[in-house]
Amino acid sequence: MALAALLGRRWLVLGWNAWRYDTAGATARTQVVVDGDRAYLAAGREGIEIVDLGTGARVALVPPAAPADRIDDVAVADGLLFALD
Protein backbone atom coordinates (compact mmCIF):
# COMPACT_ATOMS: atom_id res chain seq x y z
CA MET A 1 0.00 0.00 0.00
CA ALA A 2 2.83 2.38 0.86
CA LEU A 3 4.55 1.62 -2.45
CA ALA A 4 1.34 2.28 -4.37
CA ALA A 5 0.86 5.58 -2.52
CA LEU A 6 4.44 6.58 -3.22
CA LEU A 7 4.19 5.74 -6.92
CA GLY A 8 0.78 7.39 -7.25
CA ARG A 9 1.66 10.48 -5.20
CA ARG A 10 1.46 12.86 -8.16
CA TRP A 11 -2.00 11.56 -9.06
CA LEU A 12 -3.16 11.91 -5.48
CA VAL A 13 -1.88 15.50 -5.33
CA LEU A 14 -3.53 16.29 -8.68
CA GLY A 15 -6.84 14.85 -7.47
CA TRP A 16 -6.67 16.76 -4.19
CA ASN A 17 -5.94 20.06 -5.95
CA ALA A 18 -8.68 19.49 -8.55
CA TRP A 19 -11.20 18.77 -5.78
CA ARG A 20 -10.38 22.07 -4.05
CA TYR A 21 -10.13 24.15 -7.27
CA ASP A 22 -12.43 27.16 -7.45
CA THR A 23 -15.10 26.97 -10.13
CA ALA A 24 -17.18 29.67 -11.78
CA GLY A 25 -20.54 30.54 -10.31
CA ALA A 26 -23.78 29.43 -11.95
CA THR A 27 -24.31 32.78 -13.70
CA ALA A 28 -20.68 33.86 -14.19
CA ARG A 29 -19.64 35.05 -17.65
CA THR A 30 -16.65 32.77 -18.26
CA GLN A 31 -15.83 32.97 -21.98
CA VAL A 32 -16.38 35.53 -24.71
CA VAL A 33 -16.03 35.42 -28.47
CA VAL A 34 -16.43 38.39 -30.81
CA ASP A 35 -17.84 38.03 -34.33
CA GLY A 36 -18.39 41.27 -36.22
CA ASP A 37 -20.36 43.71 -34.11
CA ARG A 38 -21.62 41.08 -31.67
CA ALA A 39 -20.08 39.45 -28.60
CA TYR A 40 -21.23 36.04 -27.42
CA LEU A 41 -20.69 35.29 -23.74
CA ALA A 42 -20.92 31.91 -22.01
CA ALA A 43 -23.36 32.73 -19.23
CA GLY A 44 -23.48 29.49 -17.23
CA ARG A 45 -27.00 28.33 -16.39
CA GLU A 46 -28.48 31.33 -18.19
CA GLY A 47 -27.09 30.11 -21.55
CA ILE A 48 -25.50 32.47 -24.07
CA GLU A 49 -25.67 36.23 -23.73
CA ILE A 50 -25.46 38.18 -27.00
CA VAL A 51 -24.25 41.78 -26.74
CA ASP A 52 -24.17 44.50 -29.41
CA LEU A 53 -20.67 45.97 -29.26
CA GLY A 54 -21.76 49.31 -30.72
CA THR A 55 -24.22 50.09 -27.96
CA GLY A 56 -23.14 47.67 -25.22
CA ALA A 57 -26.75 46.53 -24.90
CA ARG A 58 -27.87 42.94 -24.49
CA VAL A 59 -29.49 41.73 -27.70
CA ALA A 60 -30.61 38.33 -26.44
CA LEU A 61 -30.14 35.70 -23.77
CA VAL A 62 -30.43 32.22 -25.28
CA PRO A 63 -31.05 29.42 -22.75
CA PRO A 64 -29.07 26.18 -23.07
CA ALA A 65 -30.72 23.50 -25.19
CA ALA A 66 -31.58 20.22 -23.43
CA PRO A 67 -29.87 18.09 -22.25
CA ALA A 68 -27.28 20.80 -21.49
CA ASP A 69 -27.80 22.53 -18.16
CA ARG A 70 -25.26 25.34 -18.65
CA ILE A 71 -22.92 26.88 -21.21
CA ASP A 72 -19.27 26.99 -20.17
CA ASP A 73 -17.47 27.82 -23.42
CA VAL A 74 -18.27 29.45 -26.76
CA ALA A 75 -16.44 29.62 -30.09
CA VAL A 76 -17.11 30.89 -33.62
CA ALA A 77 -15.84 29.05 -36.69
CA ASP A 78 -16.97 29.18 -40.33
CA GLY A 79 -19.88 31.43 -39.43
CA LEU A 80 -21.23 29.01 -36.80
CA LEU A 81 -21.48 29.54 -33.04
CA PHE A 82 -20.43 26.55 -30.94
CA ALA A 83 -21.28 26.15 -27.27
CA LEU A 84 -19.98 23.58 -24.79
CA ASP A 85 -21.69 22.33 -21.66
C-alpha positions as CSV (number, residue, x, y, z in Angstrom):
1,M,0.0,0.0,0.0
2,A,2.8,2.4,0.9
3,L,4.6,1.6,-2.5
4,A,1.3,2.3,-4.4
5,A,0.9,5.6,-2.5
6,L,4.4,6.6,-3.2
7,L,4.2,5.7,-6.9
8,G,0.8,7.4,-7.2
9,R,1.7,10.5,-5.2
10,R,1.5,12.9,-8.2
11,W,-2.0,11.6,-9.1
12,L,-3.2,11.9,-5.5
13,V,-1.9,15.5,-5.3
14,L,-3.5,16.3,-8.7
15,G,-6.8,14.9,-7.5
16,W,-6.7,16.8,-4.2
17,N,-5.9,20.1,-5.9
18,A,-8.7,19.5,-8.5
19,W,-11.2,18.8,-5.8
20,R,-10.4,22.1,-4.1
21,Y,-10.1,24.2,-7.3
22,D,-12.4,27.2,-7.4
23,T,-15.1,27.0,-10.1
24,A,-17.2,29.7,-11.8
25,G,-20.5,30.5,-10.3
26,A,-23.8,29.4,-11.9
27,T,-24.3,32.8,-13.7
28,A,-20.7,33.9,-14.2
29,R,-19.6,35.1,-17.6
30,T,-16.7,32.8,-18.3
31,Q,-15.8,33.0,-22.0
32,V,-16.4,35.5,-24.7
33,V,-16.0,35.4,-28.5
34,V,-16.4,38.4,-30.8
35,D,-17.8,38.0,-34.3
36,G,-18.4,41.3,-36.2
37,D,-20.4,43.7,-34.1
38,R,-21.6,41.1,-31.7
39,A,-20.1,39.5,-28.6
40,Y,-21.2,36.0,-27.4
41,L,-20.7,35.3,-23.7
42,A,-20.9,31.9,-22.0
43,A,-23.4,32.7,-19.2
44,G,-23.5,29.5,-17.2
45,R,-27.0,28.3,-16.4
46,E,-28.5,31.3,-18.2
47,G,-27.1,30.1,-21.5
48,I,-25.5,32.5,-24.1
49,E,-25.7,36.2,-23.7
50,I,-25.5,38.2,-27.0
51,V,-24.2,41.8,-26.7
52,D,-24.2,44.5,-29.4
53,L,-20.7,46.0,-29.3
54,G,-21.8,49.3,-30.7
55,T,-24.2,50.1,-28.0
56,G,-23.1,47.7,-25.2
57,A,-26.7,46.5,-24.9
58,R,-27.9,42.9,-24.5
59,V,-29.5,41.7,-27.7
60,A,-30.6,38.3,-26.4
61,L,-30.1,35.7,-23.8
62,V,-30.4,32.2,-25.3
63,P,-31.0,29.4,-22.7
64,P,-29.1,26.2,-23.1
65,A,-30.7,23.5,-25.2
66,A,-31.6,20.2,-23.4
67,P,-29.9,18.1,-22.2
68,A,-27.3,20.8,-21.5
69,D,-27.8,22.5,-18.2
70,R,-25.3,25.3,-18.6
71,I,-22.9,26.9,-21.2
72,D,-19.3,27.0,-20.2
73,D,-17.5,27.8,-23.4
74,V,-18.3,29.5,-26.8
75,A,-16.4,29.6,-30.1
76,V,-17.1,30.9,-33.6
77,A,-15.8,29.0,-36.7
78,D,-17.0,29.2,-40.3
79,G,-19.9,31.4,-39.4
80,L,-21.2,29.0,-36.8
81,L,-21.5,29.5,-33.0
82,F,-20.4,26.5,-30.9
83,A,-21.3,26.1,-27.3
84,L,-20.0,23.6,-24.8
85,D,-21.7,22.3,-21.7
